């Protein structure tokens, strides 16, 4: 928290209430301007009365006592909330204390520096959460002044300083949420954790701790904000849009695969919590999948008897990405998200194939294709150093004179169509020239992208 001047501290409440008044009466103020312009005196009188009532409601003398006595008792604050597990739960929320000594190897709320705090319970009391979150400057919120007992701020709560101190203590108690007798709910989940699993000789001797997990809404809200920034920032969107534009500046962009969402609270997301409401109930789920261990993941070499790399062995190598393609084809939708998913999956497949080709072109010994059954066009592609060997002048000349790279593009497209026809036998006749042409366009576009980056794959 930065140094706050007495003027800022003492004026914080009035600034917040003024902002609330402007926000809540924006419609009436616009209507008043129109009524004055049209000389509708009856409407002007009615709107002025409405605005006067709102001004009185958002005065320090009226709003602060209501917030400190009613709202502070109704609203439950915390970093971990019970309603995130079930929206009807009436269990306690917990405010996590970062001073707790936790291992740095564990990832959790203690791993982040967050200015958020969640709140739920009565929707009518949620304005108090907005009050606590009101920013005085870039680093300080009203709740910070409450927690440090800022004297100038406390003095502005009421004319009677004893009453002002009582209000501040009510606010502080609500924020700190110190719980001496925790309350759970039958809708909360419970885990029995054995504490002496390797000591007791009989099942009756085992001791347990009853663990009741709560939803870490501050952590998940931080994750939600950061993922959205990565995915939807102007910079990332521009980089994605420019990736195939010849005249555009090529920049790396971020793709987050296998990202799912879970909706909390249904149509009433604020019932779960204030932060959940900011997200319209959407919470991201990162993939929790076992790792695919393949120490030779970046290497691939066809069988000595294979006449092409575009065969079942290559399909097995890129199978996880192929499943994404199959999912898109299976979907009957034709939305932007589906088309983007197809493009992302195809890009990944092509990157892997070019990665394998790079391995064979650069890491395998020159002339390795002499003992293979690969068709000559693929030998030209995957064994370029063979042209430098003695007695390979004729082979090298054919490589220079043949448009073998066009045949590679054609083979890739035919391979993709074959895979789809085998996967979707009921529509195999519908997978024909249009799809073949699309795959050719995709690999040609990726080839040109690599060439612009100085990484020619068909040289």
N, C-alpha and C positions, 0 to 999 in steps of 0.2 A: 504494500500500500504506500502510495506517495504521500508527501506532506500536504495536508489539506488546510487551507487558510480558514480562519474563524468565519469569514464571510460565506465561503462555500459550504461549510458544515452547518451553519445556522440557516442557510437558505435552501438546503437540500430538500426539506419537506415541502416547502412552498413550490419549489421547482417541479417536484414529482406531482403534486396535486394539480398544478397548473397544466401539466402534460396530460393528466387523466381527464381533466375538465375539457380540454381541447379535443381529445380523442373521443370522449363519450358524447359530446355535443356538436360534433362536426356537421352532422346532417341538419340539426336545428339552426345552427349559425348560417348555413347556406340558405335555408328556407327564410330566415329573417331578412337577409339581404334582398331576396326576391320579393318578399312581402313589402318591404320599404319602397323598393323600386316601383311596385304596382299600386302603391297607396292603399294596401289592404290593411286598414287600421285594426280591424278585429283580429286578423291573423298575427299582426305585429304584437298586439297586447298579449295574446295567448303564448306566443313564442318567448317573449320577454319574461313572462311568468315561469315558463318551463326552464329557461336558462338561469333565472334567479334561484330556483329550487336546486338546480344542479350546482350552481356556484356555492350555495349554502352547504350542500352535501359534501363538496370537496374543499371545505374550509378546514383549517387545522383544528379549530375548536370542536368540529363535529366528526371529522373522519378519523382522527388519531384515537380518541377514546373508543370508538367502535372497533377499530383495528386492534387495539391493545387488549380489549376485554372480550370481544366476541370472536373475531377472526383468529387471534393468536391461540385461542382454545380449540377452535374447530380444525385448524389446518395442521397436518402432520408433515414435518420436514425430515429430510434424510438423504443420504447418498445411496442407500439400499432400501427398496420399498417392497412392501408385502403385496400390494395390488398388482405388481408386475408378474407375480406367480399366478394370481387369480384376481380378476377385477372386483369380485365380491368379498374378498378377504378383508377382515377388520383387524388384522394383526398390526403390530407396531412397525414403524419404519426405524431404521438405524442410521445414525450419522457416523461414518467411518473416521477414525482418528489416525491421521498419517504418522503420528509419533509412535504408533505401535511398531515394535521391532519385528519386521517380516523379512524373510530371506529375499535377496535381490534376484534369486533364480525364479521366483514366482511372479507371474504377470497378473496384475489386478488394478484396483482403484488406486493403490499406493504408487503405481508406476507412472501416473499422469499428474500434471499440474493443471487442475481444472478450476474455473471460476463458477461452475454451475452447482446448484443444489436443487433437489427435487422437492415437490410438495404435492399432496393430494388430500382427499377427504371431501370437504364441502366445497362445491363449485362457487358458492356465494362468498367464500372466504379467500378465493384465489387472488383477488387484488392485493392481499397482503404479500404474497410471493413476488408480485410485480414491484411492490414497494421496496422489499428487501433487495431486489435485483436492479433497482434504479441506479444508473451510472452517474457518478458525480464528476469523474474525469476518466481517463483511459485505464487507470489501474485501480480505482476505488469505487465501491458501491456503498449504498446506504447500510447494508448489513455489516460492512467492515467497521463503520463508525459505531454501530450498535455493539459489536463484539469487543471493541477496545475502549468502550465507555467514554467516547469523545464528549467532553463537557459542553462544547458549543452546540453540538447536535442535541444532546440531552436537554439543554436549556430551551431549545426551540419546540419541544414536544408539548409544552403547556405553560401557562403563566405561573401556575403554582408549581414550584420546583420539586416539592415532595411528590406531587402527582406525576410530574414529568419523569422523575426517577423510577416511579412505579411502572409507568408505561414502558420505559426503556428496559427494565428488568423482565417484564412480560415478553417483550420482543426477543430479548436475549435467550430466555428460557426456551421459547419456541424454536429458535434457530439451533441452539445447542442440543436440544432433544435428549437430555440426560434421562435414561430409563433405569429405574431401580428394580422394577418388577416387570420384566418383559411379558408382553401378551402376544400369543399366537392365535391362529384361527384354524378351524378344522379343514379349511380349504388349502392351507399351506402344506407343502410336502415335508416329509421327515425322513432323515437318514440315520440309521443306527450304525455308529462307527466303533469298531472293536478297539479297545485300548490295550488289551493284554493278549493279543492273538497268539503270541509265541511263548506265553507263560502258563496259561491254564491248561491242565491236562484233561479236563472234562468240560463239556459245553456249558454245564451249570456254573462253572467258575469264570466264565467270560464276563467282562465288564464293558459297558457301552457308554458312549456319549451320544445324546440325541441332537443331531445337527438339523437346523431348519434353514435352508437356503433362502435368501431374499434376492430380489432382482437388482443388479448393480446399475441402476438407471443413469447415474452420472457417467460411469465408464461407457455404457452403450451409447449414450448421447454424444459423448466425445468421439467415439468411433463413427457414429452416423455422420457427424459434421465433417470429419476428416475424409471419410470415403467419398462423400458428396463433393468435397473440394477436389479430390483426385480425379473423380470421374467426370464432373460437370464444369470444372473451371473453364474460363474462356481460353486459357492457354492450351489446355488439353484438347478442347473441342477443335480449336484451330489446327493443332498438330494432326489430329485425326482426319480433318477435312482436307488438309493439304498433302496427305501422304502420297497421293497419286497425281498431284498436279505438277506438271513439268516446270512451270515458272515459279512455283511457291517455294519458300524456304523450308526445307525438310528438317523437322525437329522430332525427337522421340516423344511418344505418347504412352499413356498408361492404360492398360486393360486389366480389369479385375474379373477373372473367370470364376465360374461356379459360385456366384454370389446369390444368396437367396434372401427372402424377407419373411418375417412373421408379423402378423397384424395383431396388436394388443388393444383390447378395449372395444373392438367392433366399431360401431358407428359413433360411439361416445369415448373417444380416445382420452379426453381429459379426466375421465373417471379413474384411469390407471395412474396418471400423474401429469404434472405440468410439462415436463420434458417430453413425455410421450405424445402429448397434445401438439407440441411444436413439430413433431415428426409425422403428424397425422396418423399416428398409431403404427407407422412402419418402422420395424427394427431389422437391421441387417444380420444375417447369419453367414459367417465365414465357413468354408468347407472343412469339415472334420473327417478327413479320410485317411486311411492308412497309407503310408508312403509307398511309392512304387520304386523298389530298389533295383536298379539296373546300372551296374558300374560301367557298362559299355554303351550307355544310352546315346552318346553322340557319335557312335561308330556304327557303320553298317557296310557289309560286303556281301554281294549276291553269291549264291552257290556257284561252284565251278561249272555246273552243268546248266545253269539258268541262261536263257537267251535274252532276258530283260530284267531290269531291277523292278519294273512295275508288275509285281507278282504278289502272291499271298504273303511272302515273308516281309515285304515292305508294308503291307496292310497291317500285319501283326505289330510291326514296330510303331506305327502311328495310330493304333487302334483306339486309345482314349480320345484322341481328337476326332477320329472318324465317327465316333458315337455322337459327337456334337453335330456333325453334318447330318447324320441319320435322324437325329431328333428334329432338326429344322425341316428336313424333307417330310418327315412324318406329320408335322404340324400342318393343319389345314389353314392356319392363319397366314396372312401376307402383310404383316405390320412392319413398321420401321425396326422394332426390336428384333423380330425374326430375321429380317434381311441383314441387319447388323451382325446378328449371331452367326449367320451363315458365312458372312464375309470374314469375321474374326477367326472362325474355325478353319476356313480355307487358307487364310494367311498363315495360321499356325502349321498346317500341314505342309505348305510350300516351304516355310522356313526350315522345317525339319528335313525335308527332302534335299534342300540346298545345303543344309548342314552335313548330311550324309555324303552328298556329292563332293563337298569341299574336302571331307576326310579322304575319300577315295582318290581325288585328284592330287592331293598334296602330301598325304601321309603314307600311302601305299607306294611301294617301289615302282619306278618307271618300268613299263612293260608288263605289269601284272595281268593285263587282259590277254596276253598271248596264250596263256593256258586256260582261258575261259571260253565259254560258248556264247558270250554276249554278242548280240548283233552289232555290226560295225558302227552304226550311228551312235550307239551307247559307248562303244570303245572310244570313239572320237571324243565323246563328252567326258568320260570318267578317267581317261588315262592320257592326258595331254602331253605328259613328259616322255611318253613313248616315242614321240616324233623326234626327240633329240638323240635317240639311240642309233648306233651304227646299223646299217642294213635296213633301216626303216624309212628310207627316202620315199619309196612308192606309197607306203601307208600314209606318210605325212602329206604327200601331194594330194591323195584322195581326201584327206581331212580338210585341206584348204579349199578344195574344189567342190565339196559337197555341202549342201545346205542341211546338214545333219540336225542342226538345232530346231528346225521346223518339225522334223520327225519326232524329236523329243517332246515338244509341246503337244503334238498330235497323240503320242503314246500316253502321256499323262492324262489327257482328256478322255481317251478311250478307257484307260484303267479306272478312272473315277466313275464313268458310266457303267462299266462292268460291275464294280462294287455295289453301286446302287441297284442295279438290276437284280443282282443276287440277293440283296437284302430285302427288296420290295418286289417280290415275284408277281404280286397281284397287279402292279402298275408298271411292270418292266417295259411294256410296249410304249408307254408314255415317256419314258426316259430315252430321248433320242437326240437328234441334231441340235435343238436349242440348248439343251444342257451341255452337250459336247462343246458347242461354241462358247458357252459361258466359262467352262473350265479352261479352254484355250486362252480366253481373254484374261482370266485370273492369273495364270502362270506367266503370260507375257507381261502383264502389268507388274508382277513381282520381280520378274527378270530386269525390267527397266528400272525399277526402284533400286535394286542391288547395283545396277550399272551406274546410276547417278551417285551412289555412295562409294563408288570406286571398287566394288566387289563383284566384278563380272563373273557370272556362273557358267556362261557358255563360250568362254574364250578359248 
